[in-house]
Amino acid sequence: MNISWKWLNELIDLHQTTPEEIVSKLTLAGFEIENIIKKELNDDIVFDIKITANRQDTASVIGITREISTLLKKPIRRINNQKHYYIQHHIIDKQFIHCQSFLYSHFDNIQVQSSPRWLKSKLESYKITSINNVIDIISLIKLKWGQYLEVFDLSKISNNNAISIKTEYSKENQIFVTRNDKIVTLNKQNTHNSIIITNNNYPIALAGIDSSKSSNIDLNTSSLLLQASIFNKNTIRSISKELGLETENSLKQAKGISSFDILNAYSEAILLIEYLCKGTIQSVHYFTQPRIQYKPFIIREQYINKILGFVSAETNTSKAKTITKTNIIQTLHYLNCIVFEHFEYFEIYIPPYKSTNIKREIDIIEEIGRTYGFDKFTDYIPNYNKKGQIKKEKFKIDQIRNILRTIGLTESLHSSLVKSDKNYLKICNPLNEDYTHLRHNIINNLIYANLNNLNQGNEAIEIFEIGKVFAKSSSNYIENIHIGGLIGSKEYYRTIWSEKPQGLTWFQAKGDIDEIFEKLQIDIQWDKPHINHNLYKNNKLYFHPNRVASLYSKEKLIGIFGQLDLKISQAFNIPKYTYIFEFKLKNLLQLINKKVIYQFTNYSKYPYVVRDITISFISRIQVKNLLEYINNNINPFIESIVLFDYYKTQKEGKEVINLGLRVKYRSHTDTLTNHMTDTMNEELQQKIKQYLKTTCEL
């Protein structure tokens, strides 16, 4: 927003104030002065001020002047630039769709000609080229009041200058040509209905966006229609976005225009048109919503002092004091607030033009501090006697994070918003096309992070992430936190230096996962993935079909682990032996720090005896189930049983699976003889035969 120093001097007395002082005051008040431009042509200074989204009340010359008036505690000059005229006031009904305020009037005997020098000079400070006196007046009002007015050649849109203004929804595939010759197709399929302003059913403007080319002012114009309107900002924002039509008017409407200044702006426009264009006004119609009764803010003096703190002492020996009640009331008056003082509190009515940025008590306190001067308050850091505690859940997550780091993983962070995918949840109002959906897994982000690192010429990385995932269950949306990881992407394993480095094997990667749960003191079981589990379904396409497993603890699913699918590895040139995992954090947290019950038994002083058993069979079985059966149901003298060998052979044209089991026997009361061990081993073989229920060669 550019502000002319000369223009400011016309509105407020700045003869004893320098531009540097204005810059300093505005900066302390929270405004950012991006540039100060000196105009040698008209001996002017222009301030380029950045207006924040919550201070649209200052996005005009009058708005900034009010702010400077408050900061300098100087009144705005009263200038006789308002025209007194009779207004026909109406309450908005169905005649105007999504409209908050609508003003129109028409003029006769208009003389369109060149603008006077003073008007051209004002516009030059803002790099606006003068067109004619009518258009220049509209530009001036827009700069000064922040109100967007439109003018139409009445003879082009009406017979006999008859006026019947209303708004209506556009027809399907209706063609509209803007004043800058842009052709727009309205009301396309699956879009919002655009709103058209018509006069006697003739389209003259696209509401809140742009006017029609057919109604432009030219040198032959003798009668004109002057219109000002404020529409619902959300409606205009949606229509403008869908049409791909962004104008100065639509940007202002989308940010929200205050209706407080619309009459002042319109009145000055009438005065200028009558004076510079020699026009004669015929009638003024004002359509508006029922008047809003603003409720007062009730604020206690004690609360104001608590928030703002102490005022800086004048000398080192002076005692620190809070802002006085008199100063509070005086500051509120500078803000044009109406204040009623009570015994312990203030009853405050704010000016209507500040209703957009003052919505809570804390906003008023901020305005008091800003106007009084934040530099006049002392810094104060409160003393706390109690030290905050870390939540148990946060402590457990940090514990998991540290364990993942100890096995060599680096933490990464990614947005939960992702590009379009039919399996992801779609966002109703995405910020841009790259972030239209919510992810349901973390693995996808980790794979792309690794791929981007490789594409930049770096080494593959081993990473993990703790983040949110989203899913839909019937009519409800579910938000969970998962832990995802990618390991083994580097080839560094070798037994001697002359050997070529190898990638991580399944058992080595599995050992890393076992180490994580061992440090968390969680007993896990490995099993085949269940096809109906959402965790597996959401990540199935990333895993090697034969090298994937689900992790359980106490029959509760913890997560999924496996090798990255070779098709993905080859397509993106990712190392072959890359392993990925994703765990449910909620299930994991429920198992951490559970009370561990230890059982102590006497250590046997008698030696153990080892026997190996070879099992050959045709049908497939899960070795886990076989080992659980042996440990739970057979012989108390079996201390341990492990799988030490696995290979396949061919017999009579069929594939035979061969397993080697190593059984350790031990007694706590006696030394086992060979005869006792052989007998027990024979019984074990018979039990295994019964369990397998197939032809076995033992």
N, C-alpha and C positions, 0 to 999 in steps of 0.2 A: 504494500500500500504506500503510494507516494503522497507526501504532504508538502505543500508549498508554504514557505516561510512568510511570503507576502500575504497569502490568503489567511494564514493564521493571525497575522497582525490586524487584518480587517475585522476578525471575529472576537479578538481578545487583546487587551493592552499588553504588548510585549516590548515597549520602548526601553524599559530598564532591565530587560532580560536578554541574555545572549543565546544564540543557537546551541552553544556548548552546554549551558545550564539546562536547556530543554532536553537535550540528549541524555544528560546525567540523571535528570528526574525520571524520564521515561524508562531508562535502563533499570534504575532502582525499583521502579513500579512493576517490573516484570516484562517489559517490551524489549524486543531485540532490534537494534538499529543496524541494519545490514550495510547501509551506505549513506553518505552525505554528498549530494551532487550540487555543484555550483553552476548556475546558468548565467553565463556572461551576456547572452543576448538580451535578456530582460532583467538582468541584475537580481536574480532570485536564488534562493537555496531550497533544495528539495530533499526531504528526509525519506529514505526508503525504509519503512517500518514493517517488520514481519508480524502479522496478526495471527494469533493462535486460534485454534478451533473454538475455544470456549469464550472468546472475546469478540464475537462478530458484531457486538454493539459499537466497536471502535473502528469498523471497516469502512469509514467515511470521514470526510473532513470535519463534519459536525461531531462525529463520535470521538475523534482524537482531540478536538477542541474541548469537549466536555471533560475529557480525561486531564488535559493540561490545566484547565480551569480549576479542577479539584486539587491537583498537585500544587499549583501556585497559589491557590486560595484567592483567585481573582474571578470576577463575574464575566460571563459572556456578554458582549455588547449587543444591545437591542438595535437591530437595523430594520428599517421600514421596507421589508421586501415581501410582505404578505398581502394578498388581495382579499378583501372582505366580499363575500358573495353568498347567495342563498343556496343551501344544499338540501336536496330532496333525499332524506335518509330512509333506507329500507333494510329490513332484516333478511339475510341470505336464506333462500329457500331452494327448492329443486331446480330453480333456474340456473344456478351456478354450482357445478359439480366440484367437490374437493377444494372449494374456495374458502378463504378466510376473510379477505377484503377485496372489494372491486369498486373502482371509481371510473366514471367516464363522463365526458362532456364534449360538446362540439362548438367549433368556432366558424364564423363567416368572415368574409372580406380579408382573408389572409394574404400577406405579401411575402412571398419566399424570395429572399435576397441574401447578399453577403452579410456576415456578422460584423458587429462593431469591433474595434481594435481591442478593447478591454476583455471581451469574451474570447477572442482568438488567443490573446496573451495567456489567459488562464489555462486554456486547453493545451497550449504549446508546452507549458511546464510539465504536462503529463503525456507529452508526445502524441497528442491527439490532433489529427489533421482536421481543420475546419472544412465543413461541407456547405452548409447554409444556416441561416439563423434558426430555423425550426429544429434541425437535427442537433445543432450545437447547444441549444437550450436543454434538450434531453440529456446530452452528454454532461453538461454542467450539473444538472440535478442529480444525476447518477453519482458523480464524484462527491458532491457536497453532502447529500443526504443518504446515499447508499440505497436509493429507491430506483427501481428500473421502470421508467415510463415508456409507453409506445404511442406513436402517432400514425394515423392512417389518412390517406386522401379520401374524404367522404364521398366525393363525386364518383370514385371508382368502385365503391362498394355499396352504393345506395342510390335509388332513384328519388329525386326531389329531396335529397338530404334526410330521408326518413331513417330513424334509428330504432332498432329493436335488438338489443344485445342479449345474448345468452350463451351458455356452453353446452356442448353435447359430446357424446362418445363418437369417435370416428367410425366410419363404415369399413367393412372388411376390404382390405387391399386398396384403400383410398389413397390417391396420389396427392401429395402436398409439396409445393415448391416454396422454399424459404426465400427471404429477401436477398440472400447471397447466391441464388440460383441452384441450391442443392435440392435434388429431387428425393423425397422420402416416401416410402410405401408404409402406410399406417395399418394397424390392426391386423398384422400377419398372424398366422396360426401359432398358437401356444405363446402369445405375448399379451401384455397388458393392453387394454383399450386406451388409445391416446385420447386426449381431451382437446376439442376444437372450440375456439371462440368464433361465434358467427354474428353477423349483422343481417337481419332479414333473411336468415338461412344461408347467407353467403360466407364461406370460411375466410376469416381475416387473420387468424393467428393460431399457432399451436401453443396451447395454454402453458405458460411458464417457461417456454423454450424459445420460440422465434415467431416473427410475423410473416405474413404472406407477401411474396414479391409483387403481386398484382395490386397491392394497396400502398406502394411506396410513395413518398412525397417527392414532387419534382417542382420545377420552376412555374408550372402552370397551375399548381394547386391553389385553390381559392377558399376551400372549406376543409376543415380537418376534424378528426376525432381524436381526442386525447384520452388515453386509458392507462390506469395503474391497477395492478392486481397482485395479490399474494395467494399462492396455492399451497396445499399440503406438501411439505418438503419431501417426505418419503415417496409420495406418488410421483412427483416430478423427477426425483432421482431415479426411480425404477423405469419410467418411460424413457427418459433421456439415455439411460444405459442400454436399454433394449433396441432403441432406434439407432444407437451409435451417433447421436447428434448432441454435441456438447457446445453450448453457447455461453456467453457472459451472463445472460439472463438465467439459464438453467443452473449454472454454478451458484449464483446468488440464491435462487429459490431453494436449491438442494441444501444449502448451509442454513437456511432459515432467515427470513426477513422480518424485522420487527414492524408491527403495524402502528407503532406509536408515532412515527415520523411521517407516515404516508400522507396525512392531510397537510402538514407543513410543506412537504416537498411538492405536493400537487398545487398548493396555493401559490408558491413561488413560481412554478411553471406557468400558471395562468397569468400572473403579473407580467412575466417576461414576454410571453406570447402577445399579450395585449400591447406592451410597450414597444417591442422590437419588430413584431410582425403586423402590427396595427389591426389585430384580429378583434372580433367582437364575440364574447362568450354568450351562449344562448341558455344553457342549462347545465346543472351538475347533479349527477346521481351517485349516491354512496351506498353500497351494499356491504354490510358487515355482520359479523356474528354478534349475538347478544353480549352486552358488556360484562366483562369478567370482574368480579369483586375480589380483589387480592386480599388474602389474609395477612395479618401482621405477624412479624417475627417477635417472639418473646425471648429475650436474652438477659441472663443475670450478669450483673457487673462483675461478680466474683469469677464467673466462668470466662469472661473476656480477659481478665487479668491472669487467670491460670494458663490460658493458651498463649498470650503474648509475652508474659513474663515481665521483668523489671525494665524500666526506662534507664538509659545510661546516666550515671551520676555526673553532675556538672564539674565537680572537683573530686580528687582522690579521697577527701575526708567526708564528702557528702554521703548520706545513707541512700541505699538503693530504694527507689519508689516505683510503684506501679502507675500506669497512666490514669490521670484523674478523671472523675465523672464529667467535669466540665469539658475536658479535652475530647472525651468520647462523644459527647453530644455535639460539640463544635465540628468534629470530623465528619459525623453523620450528616450534619447540615451541609457541609461542603460536597457530600455525595448526593445532595438533593433528596435526602430521606426526610420523612416526617417522623419526629420522635416525640413520644409521650413518656415522661419520666415518672417512674413509680419508686416506692421506697427501696426495693432491692433489685428491681429489674427495669428494662427498657422495653417499650412497645414501639416497634419500628415498622414503618411502611416505606417500601422501596419505590423509586420511580419506575414506571412501566418499561422504559427502555433497558433497564438492568434486569428484568425478569428472566432473561435467557441465561445469564451467568450467575445469578444469586438465587439459589434454590434451597439452601440449608443455613442453619445458624453459623456454621463454620465459615461459609462464604462471606457473610457479613463481617465476621471477625477478621478474615483475611483482608477485606476491603479497608477496614479500620487501620490495620497494621500497615498496609500498602500506602494509604493516603497519609497517615501520620509520619511514616518513614520507618522502614525496617531497620535502617542504620541507627535509629535512635534507641533500639532495644538491645539489652546486653545478652550475650550468649550464656545459656544456662544448661548444664548437663545434670539431670536429676541423679541423686544418690539412691541406690537400691540396696537394701539390707539382705534381701533374699536373692539367691542365685538360681536361675532357671535350670530346670532339669530336662535332659534329653528323653523324649518319649521312647518307650521300650521298642516300638516298631521301628523308629529311626535308628536306634542302636543296633537292632538286628540287621537292618539293611546295610548299615556301615560295616558290620561284621562280614556280611556276604561280599560286599564291595572289596574289602581288604583281602579276603581269601582269593578272589578272582585275580587280584593284582599280584598276589604272591606266586601264582602259577604262570605269570608272564603275560597276562592280558592287559590291554590298555582300554580305559573307558572312553566311550564315544557318546555323543548326544545327537539326536535327530528329531525333526519335527514330526508330530503325530499326523500332520496333514500331508497327503500324498496326491499324486496325479490320478486321473480317472481310471477306475477299474470296476468291472461289473460285480466283483465280489466284495467290494468295500462299501462302507456307508457313505452316502452322498450328503454333502452339506447344503443346506437350503440357500445360504447367502455367502458363497465363497468369495475371498478377497481377489483372487485371480485364477486363471485357468490351470496353473500348476499346482494349486492346492484346493481341490474340489471334493476330496473324499478323506475319510478317517481310516487309518490302517487297522488291520486286525492281527497283524504279526509284526515282530521286530526283525526277523531274519532277513526280510527283503531289503531293509535299510542297510544292514550290515554287509550284505553281498555287494550292493552298489557302492558303499563306502570303500570296500576293498578294491572294487573294479576301478573307481575313480583314482585311487592311489596308484594303481598299476599303470593306468593311462597317462599319468603325469610323470612316469619314469621312476617311480619309487618302488621299494620292495613291498611284497605282500605283508599285511598286518594281521596280528591276532588281537581281536577286540571284543568287547562286550558292551551291552547297554541295558540300563534299567529304565523302562519307560511304559507309557500307557498304550493300551490297545482297546479297540472298541468292537462290539458285536451287537446283533439284534436278536432278541429272544421273544418270539410271538409279537406282541405290541410294545415291548419294553426295550430300551437301549441300555446296554451293559458296558461299564467302564472298568477295566482291570489293569493291574500292573504286572508286566512280565519281565523276565530276565532273558536276554538273548545273547548268544556268543558265537564267535567264529575262531577256530583254532587249527593249528597244523598246516597253515598256508606256506610255511617256510620249509625248505629242504635242508636240514642241518644234521640229521642223524647218521652216524657212521661209527664203526667199531675201531678202525685204524685210519690214520691220516691219508694213506694212499687210496682209500676207498672213495668212491663217488658218494656225495651226500644223498641220503634217501629221505623221502617224505615220512610223516608220522603214520604208523600203522594203526589199525582199528584198536588193537589192544593197548597201545601206548596212549591213544586219545581217550579210550575208556578209562585208563588208569588216572588220567587227569581229572575226569569227572568223579571217579571214586574218591580221589583225594579231597575234592571240594566237600563232599558229603561226610567224609571221615572227619574233617576238621570241624564241621557243623554238628558232629555227633548224631547224624541221622542215618539209620539203617535203611538202605534202599534195595529194591529188587528190580532186575532187568527182565523185560518181557516183550513179546511181539506187540506192535502198535495196534490199537483197536480202531477199526475203520470208521466207527461212529463217533469217536471223540472229536470235538471241534478243534482242539489243539492240533491233532494230526491232519484233519481235513484242510485246515487253513494253511498248513505248511507242507503238505504231501508233495507238491510239485518240485520242491527244493531238494528232496532227499533221494538218495540211491535206493531203488525199490527193494534190494536185498540186504542193505546195510543200514538199518534203522531200528531203533528200539525205544520203547516207552519205559519210563522210570516210575516206580511205585514205592510208597511207604505206607504200611498198615492199610493196604488195599485202596489207597488214595493216590490218584494220578498226580505226579509231581511235574513231569515234563517229558520232553522228547529229545533224542540225540541220534545223530547219524552222519553218514558221509554225504557231502554235497553231490548231487546228481552229476554224473560224468558228462551228460549233454550240456549242462550249464557250464561246467568247467571248460569244455572244448569250445563252446560258442563264444565265451568271453575271455578265453586264454587265462583262466584262473588255475593255479596249481592243482594237480589231480587229487592229491591227498589232503583235502580241506574238509574239516568236520564242523558241523553246526549244531547248536542246541537252543532250546527255548523252554524255560521253566515258569510255572505259575507261582508268583511271589507270595500270594495269599496262602496257598497250601504249604509253601516252604516255611513261612513265618510261624505257622501253627505248630510246626514240629521242632523248631529251634528252642533250645534251653528248656525242653521238657525234662522233668525230673528223671534222671537216669538211675535205675535200680541195678546195683552191682551184686552178683552172686559169687561168693568165695568158695572154692573147693580145694581139697588137699591135692598137692602135687604128687603124682605117682612116682615112687622111687624104683619102679620096675620098668625094664626096657620095653620098647614097642617092637612089633613085628610087621613087616610090609609084605603085601601080596598084590600082584598085578593081575587084572582081569581084562581079557579082550572080548568085546561083544561085537558080533557081526549080525546085521539085520538089513532088511530091504525097505521096510516102511520108515517114514520120517517120524522122529519123536523130538520132544523138547528135553534136552539133557537136564535142564533146571528141575523139571518135574521128577525125573528119575532120581536125581541126587536127593531131593527133598523126601522122596519115598524111602530111600535107603536110610537116611539119617533119622527119620521119625518112626519107622515101623519095623526095624529088623533086629539089630544086635547092639546091646549096651556096650560091648567091648570095642565097637568101631569108634575110634577116636576122630578120624577124618577120612574123607574120600574125595579125591580130586580127579578131574579129567586131565590126562597128560598127553594124549595123542588122539589124532583124528585124521582119517584118510579114507579114500574111496577106491573100490576095486570092481571088476566085472566078473560075474558068475552066471553062466548059462544065459548070456545076453542081457542080464539085469544088473543095475547099479547096486552095489552092496556098500553099506556104510559101516565103517569099522571105528570103534571107540576103544581107547585104552584108559582104564580106571585104575588108580593107585589107592589101595585101601591100607590104612594104618590101624592095627589092633594093639590094645594095651589094657592091662588089668591093674586095678588099684590095690589088689590084695595078694597077687601071686604072679610068678613069672609064667608067661604063656609058652607051652611046648609046641613043637612043630605039629604034633598030632592034633592038639586042640585048635591050632590056627587053621590047619587044612580042613578040619571038620566045619569050622565056622565059615570058611571061605566057600566050601561046597554048598552049604545051606544058603549063602548069599547068592550064589549063582542060580540056584533053583528059584529063589524068590524073584530074581530079576527076570528069569524066563517066564514066570507066571505074570509078571507085570507087563512085559512086552507083548505077550499073546501073539507072538510071531515065531517063525523058525529062526533060532539063534545058534550060532556056533561059538561055544565058550571054551 
